[in-house]
Amino acid sequence: MKVVPIAVVADVTLGKMLQPTRKSDDERLLPYLRAAHVQPHGRLDLSVESNEMWFSDQERTMLDLRAGDVVVVEGGAVGRGAYLSEDMPGWGFQNALLRLRARDGADGRFISYCLQSAVYSGEIEAICTAVSIAHFTAEKVGRFRIPDHDHTTQRAIAEYLDVETGEIDATIGKLDELAETFRHRATELITRLAFGLAPKHIRNATDAHSPLSGIPEHWERTKFGYDFTESAERNSDDPPGPLLSISEYRGVELNTRTEGQQASLDVSKYRVVRPGQLAANMMWLNHGGLGVSSLTGYISPDYKAFWISDRFEPRYVHHLFRSSRYIDYFAAIATGVRPNAQRVTKTVLGATPVPLPPLDEQVRIADELDDATARVDAMLAKVAELKSLLLERRAALVTDVVTGRKEVA
């Protein structure tokens, strides 16, 4: 099949470097697209928090966004792209993105699907391999070759894939909704059992400010600072285990991230976590960013690890603080300007009221919740497997169609 460099069919433009301050009178503060807006499989997500920076009159003209454009991630998740189906007046784009504007005789949707195919196959990653962060530069994008079809064929391919991938994406969306339903029901069950609430207890706004409301009368009450003691243990020169992360869905687990936050080269000051300790991301407590560890390893120096007193069953503690009631409570007491960076200070956490059921009840509750969450995890695993199969099917379909292995009418 004949191929052609992208630069032959589209103009490639790099976005604007971040400029937080005004430098000239003709500059205006405008929102801009960034890499976070460009999601996998060609999806543009404008619900992601938008930022603003200054654009001059000339930059507003040169860096506008129109229907038919394709935006492509330049660094990090290289090659990830999204097609713009509508004009975005008043928006620019950051230099973490490239804009491809199809020339006459080319279809932006077809270019977008070609790039999706290249991401799936690893072709883009292969040409962007780097020691640190890979970059799909404007020069590399311009040279990157895609199948050469006439405009009628490009449009036919794009329309066919719009329908077929749209159906797959809709099914994936339903699976995501189902998974979220499972997680929500599990969180509500955890709250009811961990606080000893009546089955018909109605969740209300006061729960977020009074986490002990409705607990059984024979349960004792304590405060976090009385029964949880911060561990000062650090890695030093000999880490006792691997890097761990704190997942809002699973708690403390091995860090397997290939992108995003990872450990620095010097991990001597990272905090050690031992089995049975409570690990907490103090800026993510309102999203469930804490849990009792079953592993020995180390976490970010910005996190904290706590020893748990003998009055508590660690498994009960794990479920208790990851309940919806405590997530709401942490959201109410956290402080900070950014919605996704709300910190709970150690002092405020120490004053947090905590229920203290008899130890035998804690063990019984933990047993019930371990069993219930295991069942939910099994269902989530099945949903994830189905989603993975659909994504594989989507990737294969896109590649087969754009390369001509599968013909469309």
Disulfide bonds with the S-S distance in Angstrom:
none
